[in-house]
Amino acid sequence: MQRRTLLKTALAGLFGAAAGPISRAMAQTPETPATPFSFETLAAEAEAASRQPFVRPVMTLSEPFADLTYDEMRAIRYRPEKLFWGGEGETWAMDMMPPGFYFNEKIEVHVVRDGEAREIPFSTDYFHFHPDYFPYPEGKAPEGLAEDHGFTGVRFRHPINQEGVWDEVAVFQGASYFRAVARGTLYGLSARGLAIGTGGPEPEEFPLFTGFWIEEPEPGAEALHLWIRLDSPSVTGAYEMTITPGAETVMAIRCALFPRTTIDNVGIAPLTSMYFFGPENRIGIDDFRDAVHDSDGLWMTNGGGETLWRPLTNPATVQYSAFQDENPRRFGLLQRMREFHHYQDTEAHYERRPSAWVEPEGDWGPGSVDLVEIPTVDEFSDNIVAYWRPAEPLEPGQRYDFAYRLTWAQADEFDGLARVIATRAGGSILNDEERVFVIDFDLGVVPFEGLEPRLSVSAGKIAGSVGISPLPGGNRARVGFHFLPGEAENAEFRLELVGPNGRASEIWLYRWLPEPAA
């Protein structure tokens, strides 16, 4: 299986100009030839391309972008005066990202105005090359260099945290990866346009976003509208997104997919994150921090209305879970541990990483929310993937449309049910063969009196009773139990709190696996 690494995803967005004060931008919509444009024209182009072989848009990099080190790539910065839009009275700015380092796949960038699109030609003039790393006077590359190159990503800025400051709100770079932030958060987990073959026996396929069409925003616009072309050996596609930033940054997304081949293992609206360790298992961890992760759980509300919480793990072997469903209401990867003391990390600030969840629009039919957990030995690998997998394969010659809302935020919705806020496990002091589990709930508006835990396990057995007790620090409760695995090779747990009026909590799901032999 191919690994999703920091260098391909989490680095996206690091190479570019830092946030700064709003100033009059000099880059204007180019006067290149205009062509009529709409979502359906893009979809028609994608459908036509699906009948042709895939051609990867790879650049052969030359000076000044060839053989760059990490530090050299960091030394190439987008010139603030070249921001698109971004002047007084405007609420959006855009810059593009250069080739180099691990990014050598060319994208097209277009500006759309009044239903017509104009491409932005690539030029080194958009970038400043730091003189400590490049022998260019005033940081400007000589004319004639890299004329056949192209941009590798786009970044969108909006004064989301402080009026008058261009904060990054979304960045698209590398395959079909993109990331966004909500107010007060930092970049963390990623989304993708599409996943193919994730968790399967064959190498994973990473479709590419190969072209962007961005509607020129009106002064004062709250939302940004854009369209994206997707291409890969197995599928082509057209995407439409509307980005509305704020305390919750919401992306309204729709796509039309046109398979080139039969695609059995396809992931719709995939989310990719990192989980290194947390309080549920610290065996083999030698680290001063209490937890290290961008997300700590998979959150789902299925078509039957059940809300489910599956804590993430860093397993010893690749783990694949499929939660069968029909017409899911939502699924996402959340970061619920929101206090600094959970992580004790003054640099990474994992407590400020956003959660992200998908809310399908319309009926998506039968399928499953799939979760893939990949072993990792550090915090620099994206080892968690979650997505919707339709029950039936996507077939060539057909068009498949999906629409959904993707929300990035600090907190998930409460729903009136008690929520799981921590899962902890460890060895028993009474019996070396037992494991002790404690699951903490934030009860919200649910009264503690009358609550009863209902627990089931697929293998092994629960030793003794299942207890529930109140916790200090608000309306919180802890459920604890001892688990005796016996000869079980794995076990699936299901726990919920029930009150006088029925189910009072979301449903905690957990997969136990034995620790590998030393």
N, C-alpha and C positions, 0 to 999 in steps of 0.2 A: 504494500500500500504506500502511495506517496504521502508525504507529510506536509501539512500546512504549516509553514514556518514563519517566524517573525519577519525574516528578510523579504518574504513575498507579500505579507499582508500588513503586519503591524508597523513596518517601516513606511508604508504608504502614508503620505501626509507629513512626514518629518522633513522631506526635502523641499523646502520652499521658504518664502518670506514669512517672517513672524507677524503676528497681529500688530497693528499700529493705528495711529490716529487717522481719521477720515481726512482725505485731501482730494484736490481736484485731479482725477485720473486723466491721463493723456491718451490712453488706448481707446480708440473709437471703433464702431462697427466697420469692418473693412469694406472697401468698395470693389470687392471681387464680384464676378458674375452671380446674379441672383437666380434661384430656381424655386418653383412652387414647392411648398412643403406642408405636410400634415401627417398625423399618425398613420392614416391609411396609405399614404404614398410610401411611407417607410415600411409598413407591413407588406405592401405589394413588392417592394424591392427585396425584402427578406424572403418572401415566398418564392420569387424568381431565383434568388441565390441558393435556395435549398435544393434546386434541381441541378446545381453546378458543384464541382468539387470544392472543398474547403482549401483556401490559401491563407496560411498564417502570415500576418503582416509584420514580419521580423525585419529589423534594420541591421545592417552591418555597420557598427558604430565606428566613427572616425573622430579625429580631433575636432572639438575639445572633449568629446564624450566617451572615447574609447578607453577601456582598461582603468576605469576610475576606482579608487579606493573609497571606503566609506567616508573618510574625512574629505576627500576631494568632491564627492557628490554633495556633501553637506555645504561645501564652499560655493556651490552654484545656487544663487538665490534669485527669485523672481523680483524684478525691479518694481518697487511700489508705485512709481509714476506710470507704469504700464498696466496697472489694474484696469480691467474692463468695467465700465460704469463707475461706481465707487466715488462719485463726487458729492459735493454739498447737496443736501436734499434727497440723496438717493440712499436706498436701504440695502442694496446688494452690490457685491463686487465679485469678480471672477479672475482667477489666474490659472495658467496652464503649467504643467510640470515637464521638465526636460527628460531626455533619454539618458541612459547611463546606469552604471552599477548593475542591478539585476533587472532593469527595465529597458527592454529593447523592442517592444511591440508597439508599433505606431498606431495612433488613433487620429481620427479627423475631429476637428472642433468647428462648429458652425454657429452663427448667430442668426436667430429667426426674428424677423420684424414684418408685421402685416402679412403673414402667410408666405413669406419668401425667405429663403435661407442663403447665407453667404459664408463661405469657408474662411477661417482665419489661417493664412499661410504661416508655416513654421519659420521662425527666424531666431538666431542667437541674440538678436537685439532685445528680446524680452528678459534676458538673464544677465545678472552681474556675476562675474567670475572673480573670486577673491584673489588679490595679488599675492597672498602668501602661498597659493597653490597653483596659480596660472600666471604666466609671464605676459599678461595683457595690460597695456596702459589703461588706467581708470576702470579696470575690470570689464572692458568691452572686447569681445572676441573679434579678430580681424574679419573683414568681409570675405565672403566666399566659402567659409567653413560650414560643413554639415548642411548644405543647401537641400540635400535629398532626405534629410531626417524629418522626424515628426515629434509631436508632443506625445507623452505617455500617460497623462492624467489631467484631471481638472479639479479645481478646488473652489468652493463657494464660501463667501464671507458675508456676515450680517452682524450688526451690533446687538448680539443676543444677550450679553452680560452687562455691557456698559455703553450708554449712548456716546457716539462719537468714536468708538473703537471697533475696528474690523476684526471680529472673532471668526475663526473657522467654524463652520457649522456642518459641512459635509465635504468629503473628499472621495474621488473615484480614481483608483490607480491599481493596476495589476489584475489580470484576468477579468472577472466580473465583480470584483470586490468593491465595496464602498462602506464608509463609516460616517456616522453623524453623532452630534452631541445635542443634549438639551441644556437649558440654562444651568450653570453651576457644575456641569460634569466635564470629564476629560475623555479623550478617545479611549475606547476599550474594545468591546467585541465588534465584529464586522458582520455585514450582510453580503449576500451575493445575488447576482441575477438568477443563476441556475446552478444546480449541482448534478453531476452525472457520475454514477458508479461509486458514490461515497460508501465506504464500509464493505464494498463487494470484493470478490476475489481478484478481479482484474484491476489494472492501474486506473486511478480516478482520472476523469476527463474534466478539464477546467475551461469552460466556455469563456470567450473574450468579449468585452465591450469594445467595439472597434470604431464607433462613431458617436458623437454627441451633438445634439442640436438644442441650443439654449435660447429660449425666448427672451428678448431684451426686456428687462423689467421696467415698468413705469416708475417714476420717482415716488417714493413712499410705499411701494408695493410690499405687502406682508409675505407673499408667497412667491416662489420661483418655479417656473414651469420648464421642463426639459424632456427630450426624447433621446433614446439610446438604441443603437443597433447592436445586436448580439450575433456572434458567429462561432462555430466550432465544427469539428469533424462530423458531429452527429445531429446538429440542429442549428437553425437560424432563428432570429426573433426580433421583434420590435417592442420597445418598452416606452411607457409614458409615465412621468413622475411629476408630482406637484409637492414641493417641499415647503412646509410652514413651520418655522422655528419658534421656540418659546420654552416655557417651563416643561412642556412636552413638545418635542419636535416630531411632527407627523409627516409621513410620506404617503401620499395617495398614489398607488402604483397599479398599472394594468399592463399586461403583456399579451402578445400574440406569438405563438411558437409554431415553427414549421420544421418537423423532423426530416433529416436526410436519411436516417436509418431507424429501425425499430429501437426504442429506448425503453428498457424495462425498469432499470433502477434510476429514476429521475427524481430530483429534489426540487420542489417548488418553494419559493421564498425561504431559501436556506439562511441560517444564522451560524456563525463560526466564532468560537470563543476559546478561552484558556482557563483550565482548572488544574493547578499544581497540587495544592494540599489545603486542607481545612481541618476543623476540629473532629471530624468523623473518623479520621485515620491519620496519625502522624508517625506510623511505623517507618523507620528508615530515614526520617526527615531530621536534618541537623541545621536548623535555621532559627534565628532569634525572633522571627515573626510568628504570629499565631495562625495566620492564614495567608495564602497567596492565590488569588483568582480574579478574573474579570467577571465571572458569573458563578453563582453557586447553586442554581437549580433550573430545571425545566418546568415551566408553568403551562398548564393546558386547561381549557374548558371544552369538553367534547360535545358532540352533537346532542347528547342526552342531557346536557346541562350540568354534568359533574365537573367540579374544579379539582384538578390533580396537581400535586407537587412532587417532583422526582429530584432529590438532591443529586448533584453531579459528583463524580468520583474521578480519581486518577488510577485506573485499574492496572493490574500487572500484564494483562493481555487485552487486545482490542475487544470492546464490548458493543454489541449491537442490540438495540431495543426497538421494537415496533409496537406502538399503541394504536390498535385497530380502532377505526372510527368511521363515521359518515357525516359529511357536512360539518367539519369542526368549526367551533366558534372562535377560538384563538389558541395560539401557542407561542411561547417565547422563552428566551434565556434571560433570567433576572439576576440582579445583584441585590440581595436583601440585607446583607450585613453592611450597615451604613455608618458605623461609628469608627473613628480612627483607631480606637483600642483593639478592634478586631484584627488589624493588620500591622500596626506599629511601623508603618513605612512612610517616612517623610518625603520620599522621592516619587514613588509610584502612585501613592494615594489611591489605592484600590477602592476605598470607600466612595470615591467620586466617579467610578466607572458607570456608564449608563446601563440600564436594562433595555431590552428591546423585545417587542412582541408583535405578532402578525394577527390581524383580524380579517379573515376572508370575506369578500363580498360576493353574494350569490351562493349557489350550491356547488360545492366542490366534489360532491358524490362520495363514494366509498374509497377508502385508502387507509393510511396510517401516518401518525406523527412519528418519525423515526429519529432516534438519538444514537449517535456514534461517539463513543468515548475511547480515546487512543492514549496509550501510556506515554508519559513524558517525564523527563528527569530534570526539567528546569521550567522557568516561567517564560521562556522565549519561544515557545511553540504553541500554536493554536491547535488544541487537541480535542475540542468539543464541536460537534456539528449537529444541528437539529433542522428538520425540514418536513414538508408534507410530501408523501409519496402516493400518487394515485394507484388504485388497485389494478388498473389496466395499463399496459404499456402504451407509450405514444408511438403512433404509426406514421410512416412517411406518406406524403400526399395529403395529409390532414392539417387543419388549423386548430390549435388549442388555445383558448383564451382564459386567462386568470386575472382576477382583480383583488386587491387587498390593501389594507392600511397597515403601514409599518410605523410603530410608535417607539421613540427613544425617550426615556425619562428616568428620573431618579427613583421613583416608586411605582409599583403596580397598583391597580385598582383594588379596593378592599372587598367589595361584593357583600358585605355584611356577614361573611363567614370568618371564623378564626383561621389565622394563617400560620404555617410553619415558618419559624424564624431561625431555627438551628437544629442540626442533627449531629449528635455526638455518640461515639462508641469507644469501647476499650475493653481490656481484659477484666475478668471478675476476680476479686480478691478471695472469693469463696471456693471457686472451682476453676482450675486452669483450662478446662474444656469449654467454659461458657464465655459468651460475649455479653457485655452490658450495653444497652442502647438507651439514650435519653433524647426525647424529641420535645423541643420547646415551641409553644404556640403563643402568638399574640392574639388574645381573645377579642380585641376591639370592643364592640358593643355587646358581645355574648357574655352573659353572666356565668361565673364559675360554678355556682350552685347547681347541682343536678347533672353536671357533665359526666359522661361515662366514656372511657376509651374502648373502641372495638378494634381488635387486632387479629389478623390472620397471617399465616405463613405457609408457603407451599411445600417446604421440606424442613427437616429437623423439628424441634419443638420448643415451645415457650416454657421456661422453667419457673414455676411459681406463678404469682399473680401479676397483673398489669396494673401499675399504680398511677395515680394522677394527683398532683399537688400544686398549690398556687406558688408563683414565683414573685419575688420582690421587683419593684421597678415598674409598676403599672398592672393592668389587667392581663396577667400572663399565667400560663400553666405549663407544667412539665409532665410528660408521660414517660415512665421508665419501665424496663422489663429486661429479663435475662433470657438469652437465646442459647440453646444447646444444639449445635449443628449435627452432632453424631457423624454419620457417614455421608451426609449431604454434600454434593459437589457445588451446589449453589442454592439460594433460597430467595423467594420474592415475598416481601412484606407489604401489607396493606393495613393502614391505620386511619381511623377517623374518630372524631369526637361527636357524641350523640347527646342531645339535651331533651328536655321534656317535649319539645316541638319537632323532634327529628334531627337530621344531620345538622351539626353546628359548626363544622370545620371543613376545609378542603381536605382532600384525601392524600395522605402521605404514602408514597410508593418508594420502595428501596430494594435494590438487589445486593444480597450478601454473597461474597466470594471468599473462599479460604485464602489465607496468606500463602504466597509461594514459599517453598522450602528454601532455607538459607543456603 
